[in-house]
């Protein structure tokens, strides 16, 4: 940290029943650097990274430049006795306001490894500490009691009744996001954890009039923490290497026409992160849940013999919220899988958000995106979804919990002892039925009980599900976009597989009131995830072959004026005068033009598979069909563009995918206009469903 022109002022006022103090600090110029010194620092120079840099305006003698202003004030009110040791129930208030000049920041999430010793300081390990950890590991209630005692007694740093609000504002923030190179191999195969290893690509995010604010109450009672970020506009650009020009590929603003003159931040884009405390269920709730599961288990045992019981046919219980439709529509003894209507999807989203540990909400009134080439999209996809999301911290854990006692390279002797002599290894105490201790594995136990009691496996699964029934989901992400434009430029592929030179294809997609919701580790299950997508209206325009090549320096964002050479491909039937209202058939009450529900179930055991259940609903859409040469149709070019290659990640074995598609069309139409004939044909489809299943061996599929 280097700073010049630092000024600090402090003021305190105290009365018999209240106290107030404030601190002001200003810094003229400052920078924050990360300095990495090699082992042989005499011959190799250190590596410097500018984490925080300010662009200060030129000052004068009377008004020197100021890049940071900090204001902190604290007020508290005492009880009627005036005793300093006893405060009244009136909460204390603390405010922290920080104003920054235009600032540049480099964000590298792998810095948490290099700062591990500061973020989690290690303590001196003694034999007594090892014995204490080993004892508390066997007696979890002792460890829990100790944790609660420390929380309730150590309140010197966190006043129990203090409301703290933090606000940070800057007119411009240029954030450079670096992508780490993930290494998921074991500690023995992985290189040094403190080595800085980054990809050469950089994602630049330019915020205008950014404001960050949060508020929380200090104390031992867990409460929701809310972090809110608002800004006037955001411009994103992608740079493949330092020194090369960056490609601007998306723009977020508050108005469709790009006008940012509005001074009111009510309709500005905002990003909100909520951190909910862990769900604490009372004893009565747990007992009621266990009794309900026991009753369900008795019913299930009675129904094992009969596949077509009355309960299966007439199940009057209210179904659990799901992004899929609860309406039972049968086709040849199979229930059709359809996306839920807006009410069902909203109910599922509300339930998942209220029961998630982390909730990320993004509200983007207007967004324009352009993808100039397939190679650009492939690099962007691999950097974000393969490098950024698969990266894991590799620094050794501190000696805070008994499982993480570090010795040398991070091995834990005590954890090895406990894992060797754990409670699960004492197999005779697992049940009243004794079996051979030498071969008493969990799978053999299941096989043994399955032979004695056929319902053992189902009851065990019900018990596992009941344990996760009241668990929290890990992360819920909700993205709302009022209006969006997407321009895609793709290569033109010939019949022999070669690409046409100096030619390209174009897509132009416009949508309104779009919403994307996804929840990971739903209800505590690590292998269950959901995705919901719906839009009230959208239209797709396409041109299979256009002269010229889009260079990275010539990339332009889509505007509200559509290029005249693009031809309508998919659009709302109302534009052709067709009525969108359908009969009383399936999907008649759906108001969204596009609805998508996805369920992802992963099996990370020996099979290493991932199953995708996808239901797509399209209502009131018209497809304008054109006879084009091979490789120029819209579906061929979009499939070619999306068929990208995943770059390998060290230590990561990608699972085998199993995908099941269910596509439903309601009140749609097919418009065909021959080029050289003065006729027009229109085929209307009231209800149409297609189901496709792709087999695991990738050599066959079912339609």
C-alpha positions in Angstrom: 0.0 0.0 0.0 1.4 3.4 -1.1 -0.4 6.6 -0.2 0.4 10.3 -0.2 -1.5 13.3 1.2 -3.2 11.4 4.0 -5.3 13.5 6.4 -7.3 12.1 9.4 -9.6 14.0 11.7 -11.5 12.7 14.7 -14.4 14.3 16.7 -16.1 13.0 19.8 -19.1 14.4 21.7 -20.4 12.8 24.9 -23.4 13.5 27.1 -24.9 11.9 30.1 -27.3 9.7 28.0 -25.5 9.5 24.6 -22.2 9.4 22.9 -21.2 10.3 19.3 -17.9 10.2 17.5 -16.9 10.6 13.8 -13.7 10.0 11.8 -12.8 11.6 8.4 -9.9 10.5 6.3 -8.8 11.6 2.9 -6.0 10.3 0.7 -4.5 12.3 -2.1 -2.9 9.6 -4.2 -2.7 5.9 -3.5 -2.1 2.5 -5.1 -2.4 -1.1 -3.9 0.0 -3.6 -5.3 0.6 -7.4 -4.9 4.3 -8.1 -4.9 5.5 -11.7 -5.5 9.1 -12.3 -4.8 10.7 -15.4 -6.2 13.0 -17.6 -4.2 16.0 -16.5 -6.3 15.2 -12.8 -6.0 18.7 -11.7 -6.8 18.6 -12.8 -10.4 14.8 -12.8 -11.0 12.9 -9.6 -10.5 9.7 -9.6 -8.4 6.3 -9.7 -10.1 4.0 -6.7 -9.4 0.3 -6.6 -9.9 -1.7 -3.4 -9.7 -4.7 -4.4 -7.7 -6.1 -0.9 -7.1 -5.2 2.2 -9.1 -6.8 5.7 -9.1 -7.1 8.2 -11.9 -7.0 11.4 -9.9 -7.8 14.8 -11.5 -5.0 17.4 -11.5 -5.3 19.4 -8.4 -4.2 23.0 -7.6 -2.4 24.5 -4.7 -5.6 25.4 -2.9 -7.4 22.1 -3.8 -5.0 19.2 -3.9 -6.2 16.0 -5.6 -8.1 13.5 -3.5 -8.7 9.9 -4.7 -10.4 8.6 -1.5 -12.7 10.1 1.1 -13.8 8.1 4.1 -16.4 9.2 6.7 -17.3 7.1 9.7 -19.7 8.1 12.5 -20.9 6.1 15.5 -23.7 7.0 17.9 -25.1 5.2 20.9 -27.7 5.9 23.6 -27.4 4.7 27.2 -30.0 3.5 29.5 -31.9 5.8 32.0 -29.4 4.8 34.8 -26.5 6.4 32.8 -24.4 3.3 33.6 -21.8 2.8 30.9 -21.8 -0.9 31.4 -25.5 -1.2 30.6 -27.0 0.1 27.4 -30.6 0.5 26.6 -32.5 -1.4 23.9 -32.1 1.5 21.5 -29.7 0.2 18.8 -26.4 1.8 18.3 -25.8 3.2 14.8 -22.6 3.2 12.8 -22.2 4.5 9.3 -19.3 4.1 6.9 -19.3 6.2 3.7 -16.5 5.9 1.2 -16.2 8.0 -2.0 -13.7 7.0 -4.6 -12.4 8.7 -7.7 -12.4 6.7 -11.0 -10.7 3.6 -10.1 -9.1 0.5 -11.8 -9.2 -2.8 -10.1 -7.8 -6.2 -11.0 -9.8 -9.2 -9.6 -8.1 -12.5 -9.3 -9.9 -15.0 -7.1 -6.8 -17.2 -6.7 -5.4 -14.4 -4.4 -7.2 -16.1 -1.5 -4.6 -18.9 -1.7 -1.7 -16.4 -1.4 -3.5 -14.5 1.4 -4.5 -17.7 3.2 -2.1 -17.1 6.2 -3.7 -13.7 6.7 -7.3 -14.7 6.2 -7.0 -17.8 8.3 -4.0 -17.4 10.7 -2.7 -20.7 12.0 -2.2 -21.4 15.6 0.6 -23.3 17.4 -0.3 -27.0 17.4 0.4 -28.9 20.7 -0.2 -32.4 21.9 -2.9 -31.1 24.2 -4.7 -29.4 21.3 -4.5 -32.7 19.3 -6.0 -34.6 22.2 -8.7 -31.9 22.6 -9.6 -32.1 18.9 -9.7 -35.9 19.0 -12.0 -35.8 22.1 -14.4 -33.2 20.6 -14.5 -35.1 17.3 -16.0 -38.1 19.2 -18.3 -35.8 21.3 -19.9 -33.5 18.8 -22.2 -31.9 21.4 -19.1 -30.8 23.4 -17.7 -29.1 20.3 -21.1 -27.5 19.6 -21.4 -26.3 23.2 -17.9 -24.8 23.1 -18.7 -23.0 19.9 -21.9 -21.5 21.3 -20.0 -20.5 24.5 -17.3 -18.7 22.5 -19.9 -16.9 20.4 -22.0 -15.7 23.4 -19.1 -14.7 25.6 -16.8 -13.0 23.1 -18.9 -10.0 22.2 -16.1 -7.4 22.7 -15.6 -7.0 18.9 -19.2 -7.2 17.9 -21.6 -5.1 19.9 -24.8 -7.1 20.4 -27.1 -4.2 19.4 -25.3 -2.1 16.7 -26.7 -1.4 13.3 -23.8 -0.9 10.8 -24.4 0.5 7.3 -21.7 0.7 4.6 -21.8 2.7 1.5 -19.2 3.0 -1.3 -19.6 5.2 -4.4 -17.5 5.9 -7.4 -18.2 7.6 -10.7 -16.3 4.9 -12.7 -14.9 1.5 -11.9 -12.9 -0.5 -14.5 -12.7 -4.1 -13.2 -10.3 -6.5 -14.9 -11.3 -10.1 -14.2 -8.5 -12.6 -14.5 -9.1 -16.3 -15.0 -7.2 -18.8 -12.9 -6.0 -22.1 -14.3 -7.7 -24.8 -12.2 -5.9 -27.9 -11.1 -8.1 -30.5 -9.4 -5.5 -33.1 -9.0 -4.3 -34.4 -5.6 -1.8 -32.5 -3.5 1.0 -34.8 -4.5 0.4 -34.2 -8.2 -0.4 -30.5 -8.0 2.2 -27.9 -8.2 3.0 -25.3 -5.5 -0.3 -23.9 -4.2 1.2 -20.4 -3.8 2.3 -20.1 -7.5 0.3 -17.6 -9.5 -1.2 -19.3 -12.6 -3.5 -17.3 -14.8 -4.9 -17.5 -18.3 -3.9 -14.8 -20.7 -7.5 -13.7 -21.5 -8.9 -10.8 -19.5 -12.6 -9.8 -19.0 -13.0 -6.0 -18.6 -16.1 -4.6 -16.8 -16.6 -0.9 -16.9 -19.2 0.4 -14.4 -20.6 4.0 -14.5 -21.9 5.7 -11.3 -21.5 2.7 -9.2 -22.8 2.5 -5.6 -22.4 -0.4 -3.2 -24.3 -0.5 0.1 -25.0 -3.0 2.8 -26.4 -3.0 6.3 -26.2 -5.6 9.1 -26.7 -5.8 12.8 -23.7 -7.0 14.9 -24.3 -9.6 17.5 -24.5 -13.4 18.0 -28.0 -13.8 16.4 -27.6 -14.8 12.8 -29.5 -12.6 10.4 -29.6 -12.2 6.6 -26.8 -10.2 5.1 -27.7 -8.2 2.0 -25.2 -6.7 -0.4 -26.6 -4.4 -3.1 -24.8 -3.0 -6.1 -26.4 -0.4 -8.4 -24.9 1.3 -11.5 -26.0 3.5 -14.4 -24.5 1.3 -17.1 -22.1 -1.5 -17.6 -19.9 -2.2 -20.7 -18.2 -5.6 -21.0 -15.2 -6.4 -23.2 -13.0 -9.4 -23.7 -9.3 -9.2 -24.3 -7.5 -12.3 -25.5 -4.1 -11.1 -24.5 -2.5 -8.1 -22.9 -1.5 -5.5 -25.5 -4.2 -6.6 -28.0 -7.4 -4.6 -28.6 -10.4 -5.7 -26.5 -13.7 -6.7 -28.1 -16.8 -5.0 -26.6 -19.5 -7.6 -26.5 -22.2 -6.5 -24.1 -23.8 -3.3 -22.8 -26.2 -3.0 -19.9 -28.3 0.2 -19.4 -31.5 1.3 -17.8 -33.3 2.3 -21.0 -34.0 0.6 -24.3 -32.7 3.5 -26.4 -29.5 3.7 -24.5 -30.4 7.1 -22.9 -28.7 7.3 -19.5 -29.6 10.9 -18.6 -32.1 9.8 -16.0 -31.0 10.9 -12.6 -33.3 8.6 -10.7 -31.6 5.3 -9.8 -35.0 3.5 -9.3 -34.8 1.7 -12.6 -31.0 1.3 -12.8 -29.5 -2.1 -13.1 -28.7 -3.7 -9.8 -27.1 -6.8 -8.4 -28.2 -8.1 -5.0 -26.5 -10.8 -3.0 -28.3 -12.2 0.0 -26.6 -14.5 2.5 -29.1 -16.3 4.6 -28.2 -17.9 8.0 -28.2 -21.7 8.2 -31.8 -23.0 8.7 -32.4 -23.9 12.3 -35.4 -26.2 12.8 -37.0 -26.7 16.1 -37.3 -30.1 17.8 -41.1 -30.1 17.2 -40.6 -29.5 13.5 -38.1 -32.4 13.3 -40.4 -34.7 15.2 -43.3 -33.8 13.0 -41.2 -34.5 9.9 -40.0 -37.8 11.2 -43.6 -38.9 12.0 -44.7 -37.9 8.6 -41.9 -39.9 7.0 -42.8 -42.9 9.2 -46.4 -42.7 8.1 -45.4 -42.4 4.4 -43.1 -45.4 4.9 -46.0 -47.5 6.3 -48.1 -46.6 3.3 -45.3 -47.4 0.9 -44.8 -50.9 2.5 -48.5 -51.6 2.1 -48.4 -50.6 -1.6 -45.2 -52.5 -2.6 -47.2 -55.5 -3.8 -49.8 -53.6 -5.8 -48.5 -51.4 -8.7 -51.9 -49.9 -9.4 -53.2 -49.0 -6.0 -56.0 -46.5 -5.3 -53.4 -44.1 -3.8 -51.4 -44.1 -7.1 -54.4 -43.3 -9.2 -56.1 -40.8 -6.9 -53.3 -39.0 -5.1 -55.0 -35.9 -3.7 -52.0 -34.6 -1.9 -50.7 -31.2 -3.1 -47.6 -31.7 -5.2 -44.3 -30.1 -4.2 -43.4 -26.9 -6.1 -41.6 -27.8 -9.3 -40.6 -26.0 -12.5 -42.4 -28.7 -14.4 -46.2 -28.8 -14.8 -48.2 -30.6 -12.2 -51.0 -31.2 -14.7 -51.1 -34.9 -15.5 -51.5 -35.4 -19.2 -51.1 -39.0 -20.3 -50.1 -40.4 -23.7 -50.0 -44.2 -24.1 -49.7 -44.9 -20.3 -46.9 -42.3 -20.0 -47.1 -38.9 -18.3 -46.0 -36.1 -20.5 -43.3 -33.8 -19.1 -44.1 -30.2 -19.7 -42.8 -26.9 -18.3 -44.9 -25.3 -15.6 -47.0 -22.3 -16.1 -46.0 -18.9 -14.8 -47.7 -19.5 -11.5 -46.0 -22.8 -10.9 -42.6 -21.5 -11.9 -43.0 -18.5 -9.7 -44.0 -20.7 -6.7 -41.0 -22.9 -7.3 -38.6 -19.9 -7.5 -40.1 -18.3 -4.3 -39.7 -21.6 -2.4 -36.1 -22.1 -3.6 -35.0 -18.5 -2.9 -36.5 -18.6 0.6 -34.6 -21.8 1.4 -31.2 -21.0 -0.1 -28.0 -20.1 1.7 -26.9 -17.7 -1.1 -29.3 -15.8 -3.3 -28.0 -13.7 -6.2 -30.5 -11.5 -8.0 -29.6 -9.6 -11.1 -32.0 -7.0 -12.6 -30.9 -5.7 -16.0 -33.5 -3.5 -17.6 -31.8 -3.5 -21.0 -28.9 -5.5 -22.4 -27.3 -5.8 -25.8 -24.9 -8.7 -26.6 -22.9 -9.6 -29.6 -20.9 -12.7 -30.3 -18.6 -12.0 -33.3 -17.4 -15.5 -34.0 -17.6 -19.1 -32.8 -13.9 -19.0 -31.6 -14.7 -15.9 -29.5 -17.7 -17.7 -27.9 -15.7 -20.9 -27.3 -12.9 -19.0 -25.5 -15.4 -17.0 -23.4 -17.3 -20.1 -22.5 -14.2 -22.1 -21.4 -12.8 -19.2 -19.4 -16.0 -18.6 -17.4 -17.6 -22.1 -17.1 -14.4 -24.2 -17.1 -11.8 -22.0 -15.5 -13.6 -19.6 -13.2 -16.4 -22.0 -11.9 -14.2 -25.1 -11.6 -11.4 -23.4 -9.7 -11.0 -24.5 -6.0 -8.7 -23.1 -3.3 -5.6 -25.2 -2.9 -3.9 -23.6 0.1 -3.6 -25.9 3.2 -6.3 -25.4 5.8 -5.4 -23.8 9.2 -5.3 -25.5 12.5 -8.7 -24.3 13.6 -10.8 -27.5 13.4 -9.5 -30.9 14.2 -9.9 -32.1 10.6 -7.7 -29.4 9.3 -4.6 -29.7 11.5 -1.8 -28.9 9.1 1.7 -30.5 9.2 4.2 -29.6 6.5 2.3 -30.0 3.2 -1.2 -30.0 4.8 -1.4 -33.6 6.0 -3.4 -34.0 9.2 -2.2 -36.7 11.5 -5.1 -36.5 13.9 -7.6 -36.7 11.0 -5.9 -39.8 9.7 -6.2 -41.4 13.2 -9.9 -40.5 13.5 -10.7 -41.7 9.9 -9.0 -45.0 10.6 -10.8 -45.6 13.9 -14.1 -43.9 13.2 -17.4 -44.8 14.6 -18.6 -46.2 11.3 -15.8 -48.9 11.4 -17.4 -50.5 14.5 -19.8 -52.5 12.3 -21.5 -54.6 15.1 -23.1 -51.4 16.4 -24.7 -50.6 13.1 -27.8 -52.8 13.7 -29.1 -55.6 15.8 -28.3 -58.1 13.1 -24.6 -59.1 13.3 -22.5 -59.9 10.3 -18.8 -60.5 9.5 -16.8 -57.5 10.6 -14.0 -58.1 8.1 -16.3 -57.8 5.1 -18.9 -55.5 6.6 -19.0 -52.9 3.8 -22.0 -50.6 3.3 -22.9 -52.2 0.0 -22.8 -55.7 1.4 -25.0 -54.5 4.3 -27.5 -53.3 1.7 -27.4 -56.6 -0.1 -27.8 -58.5 3.2 -30.8 -56.5 4.3 -32.3 -56.5 0.8 -32.4 -60.3 1.0 -34.0 -60.3 4.5 -36.3 -57.4 4.0 -37.2 -56.3 0.4 -38.3 -52.8 1.6 -35.0 -52.1 3.4 -33.4 -50.2 0.5 -36.6 -48.1 -0.1 -36.9 -47.2 3.6 -33.2 -46.3 3.7 -33.6 -44.0 0.7 -36.7 -42.4 2.3 -34.7 -41.8 5.5 -31.9 -40.2 3.5 -34.4 -38.0 1.6 -36.1 -37.0 4.9 -32.7 -35.9 6.3 -32.4 -33.5 3.4 -36.0 -32.4 3.3 -35.4 -29.4 5.5 -31.9 -28.7 4.3 -31.0 -25.5 2.5 -30.2 -25.2 -1.2 -26.7 -23.8 -1.8 -27.2 -21.1 -4.4 -30.1 -19.5 -6.2 -29.6 -17.1 -9.1 -32.4 -15.0 -10.6 -31.7 -13.0 -13.7 -34.5 -10.6 -14.9 -34.2 -8.8 -18.2 -36.8 -6.4 -19.4 -35.5 -6.1 -23.0 -32.6 -7.8 -24.7 -30.9 -7.9 -28.1 -28.5 -10.7 -29.2 -26.4 -10.6 -32.4 -24.6 -13.8 -33.4 -22.1 -14.1 -36.3 -21.2 -17.6 -37.4 -19.1 -19.2 -40.1 -20.6 -20.7 -43.2 -19.9 -24.4 -43.6 -19.9 -26.2 -46.9 -21.0 -29.8 -47.7 -17.4 -31.1 -47.5 -16.9 -29.5 -44.0 -14.7 -26.6 -45.2 -15.6 -23.0 -44.3 -16.5 -20.4 -47.0 -13.9 -17.6 -47.0 -15.1 -14.0 -46.8 -18.6 -15.1 -45.9 -20.6 -15.3 -42.6 -24.0 -16.0 -41.3 -26.0 -13.7 -39.0 -28.6 -14.1 -36.2 -30.5 -11.4 -34.5 -32.6 -12.3 -31.4 -34.9 -9.9 -29.6 -36.8 -10.8 -26.4 -38.9 -9.1 -23.8 -39.5 -9.8 -20.1 -37.1 -12.6 -19.9 -36.3 -14.5 -16.7 -33.6 -17.1 -16.0 -33.5 -18.9 -12.6 -31.2 -21.7 -11.5 -30.7 -23.3 -8.1 -27.8 -25.6 -7.2 -27.7 -28.4 -4.7 -31.5 -28.2 -4.3 -32.6 -28.8 -0.7 -29.2 -30.0 0.3 -28.8 -32.6 -2.4 -25.4 -32.2 -4.0 -26.5 -34.0 -7.2 -29.8 -32.1 -7.9 -30.0 -28.8 -9.8 -32.8 -26.9 -11.6 -33.0 -24.3 -14.3 -36.1 -22.2 -15.4 -36.3 -19.9 -18.4 -39.2 -18.0 -19.7 -39.9 -15.0 -21.9 -43.2 -13.3 -22.7 -42.2 -12.7 -26.3 -39.2 -13.2 -28.6 -38.4 -13.0 -32.3 -35.5 -14.5 -34.3 -34.1 -13.1 -37.6 -31.5 -14.9 -39.7 -29.5 -14.7 -42.9 -27.6 -17.8 -44.0 -24.8 -16.1 -46.0 -23.6 -12.5 -45.9 -20.6 -11.1 -47.7 -17.6 -10.1 -45.7 -15.9 -11.1 -42.5 -16.5 -9.5 -39.1 -13.1 -8.5 -37.7 -12.7 -8.2 -33.9 -11.9 -4.5 -34.2 -15.1 -4.0 -36.3 -17.4 -5.6 -33.8 -20.6 -3.6 -33.1 -23.3 -4.1 -30.6 -26.8 -4.6 -31.9 -29.0 -1.5 -32.1 -32.8 -1.1 -32.0 -32.8 -0.8 -35.8 -32.6 -4.3 -37.3 -30.4 -4.8 -40.3 -32.5 -4.8 -43.5 -30.9 -8.0 -45.0 -32.1 -10.2 -42.1 -35.2 -12.3 -42.7 -37.8 -13.2 -40.1 -37.5 -16.8 -38.9 -39.5 -17.2 -35.7 -41.8 -14.5 -34.4 -45.1 -14.1 -32.6 -48.2 -15.3 -34.5 -49.9 -12.0 -33.6 -47.7 -10.2 -36.1 -49.4 -12.2 -38.8 -52.9 -11.6 -37.4 -53.3 -15.1 -35.9 -55.0 -15.3 -32.6 -52.8 -16.7 -29.8 -55.7 -17.8 -27.7 -56.0 -21.6 -27.8 -58.7 -24.0 -26.9 -59.1 -25.7 -23.6 -56.2 -28.0 -24.4 -52.8 -28.3 -22.8 -51.0 -25.1 -22.1 -54.0 -22.9 -22.7 -53.4 -20.9 -19.6 -49.7 -20.2 -20.3 -49.0 -16.6 -20.9 -45.3 -16.9 -21.8 -44.3 -17.4 -25.4 -41.3 -19.5 -24.4 -41.0 -21.7 -21.3 -38.1 -24.0 -20.5 -37.6 -26.2 -17.4 -34.4 -28.2 -16.8 -33.6 -30.8 -14.1 -30.0 -31.9 -13.8 -29.2 -35.0 -11.7 -25.5 -36.0 -11.5 -24.1 -39.3 -10.4 -20.5 -38.9 -9.4 -20.0 -42.5 -8.4 -18.4 -45.1 -10.7 -20.7 -44.3 -13.6 -19.9 -40.5 -13.5 -23.0 -39.5 -15.5 -25.2 -36.4 -15.6 -28.8 -36.6 -16.6 -30.6 -33.7 -18.2 -34.4 -33.6 -18.3 -35.4 -30.7 -20.5 -39.0 -29.6 -21.2 -39.6 -26.8 -23.7 -42.9 -25.1 -24.3 -43.5 -22.7 -27.3 -46.9 -20.9 -27.5 -48.2 -18.6 -30.2 -45.1 -18.7 -32.5 -44.8 -18.8 -36.2 -41.9 -20.4 -38.1 -41.2 -19.0 -41.6 -39.7 -21.9 -43.6 -37.3 -21.3 -46.5 -35.7 -23.9 -48.8 -31.9 -23.2 -48.6 -28.8 -25.1 -49.6 -27.2 -27.4 -47.0 -25.4 -25.5 -44.3 -27.3 -22.3 -44.7 -30.5 -23.0 -42.7 -30.9 -21.4 -39.3 -31.0 -24.6 -37.3 -27.9 -26.0 -38.9 -25.9 -22.8 -38.3 -27.0 -22.4 -34.7 -26.2 -26.0 -33.9 -22.8 -25.6 -35.5 -22.2 -22.4 -33.5 -23.2 -24.0 -30.2 -21.2 -27.2 -30.8 -18.0 -26.0 -29.0 -15.2 -28.0 -27.5 -14.5 -28.1 -23.8 -10.8 -27.4 -23.0 -9.4 -30.1 -20.7 -9.0 -29.3 -17.0 -6.3 -31.0 -14.9 -7.8 -33.6 -12.6 -11.3 -33.1 -13.9 -13.1 -36.0 -15.6 -16.2 -34.6 -17.4 -19.3 -36.8 -16.9 -21.2 -38.6 -19.6 -24.4 -36.7 -20.5 -27.8 -38.3 -20.8 -30.3 -35.9 -22.3 -34.1 -36.2 -22.6 -36.0 -33.6 -24.6 -39.7 -32.9 -24.4 -40.8 -30.1 -26.8 -44.4 -28.9 -26.9 -46.0 -26.5 -29.4 -49.3 -24.8 -28.6 -51.1 -22.7 -31.1 -48.1 -22.4 -33.5 -47.9 -22.0 -37.2 -45.6 -22.9 -40.1 -45.4 -20.2 -42.9 -44.0 -21.3 -46.3 -43.7 -18.8 -49.2 -42.1 -20.2 -52.3 -39.6 -17.9 -54.0 -40.9 -18.1 -57.6 -44.6 -18.8 -57.0 -47.3 -16.3 -56.1 -48.7 -18.4 -53.3 -48.4 -18.6 -49.6 -49.1 -21.7 -47.4 -49.8 -21.7 -43.7 -50.0 -24.8 -41.5 -51.4 -24.2 -38.0 -50.7 -26.6 -35.2 -52.9 -26.5 -32.1 -51.0 -29.1 -30.0 -47.8 -30.9 -31.0 -45.3 -32.8 -28.8 -42.0 -34.4 -29.5 -39.9 -36.4 -27.0 -36.3 -37.4 -27.7 -34.0 -39.5 -25.6 -30.3 -39.7 -26.3 -28.7 -43.0 -25.1 -25.5 -43.1 -23.0 -23.4 -44.9 -25.6 -24.0 -42.0 -28.0 -24.7 -44.5 -30.8 -28.5 -44.5 -30.7 -31.4 -42.2 -29.8 -35.1 -42.6 -29.3 -37.7 -40.2 -30.9 
